[in-house]
Amino acid sequence: MSDEHPHALVTIRATTPARGPYRVDGDWKLVDKDGVAMPLPERKDPRRISLCGCGLSQKWPICDGTHKTNWPPAE
């Protein structure tokens, strides 16, 4: 029996803002709520992505590093 799950669905939800990104490594695809693939920026390693955890990214849902200079978020 194999431990591989080629079509596993992973949902990441945060109930409070995180200071930094959520790192995702492996074979994955980012889709919207309707299951449509979202365009992604070019990356050094296409199997790795950082998703925004703070909600401040201008490239949401991709982390753009805004959390490094704009934390805590303004209310």
Summary of the structure (lengths in Angstrom):
residues: 75
radius of gyration: 14.0
end to end distance: 50.8
largest distance: 50.8
contacts: 130
relative contact order: 0.22
helix: 4%
strand: 15%
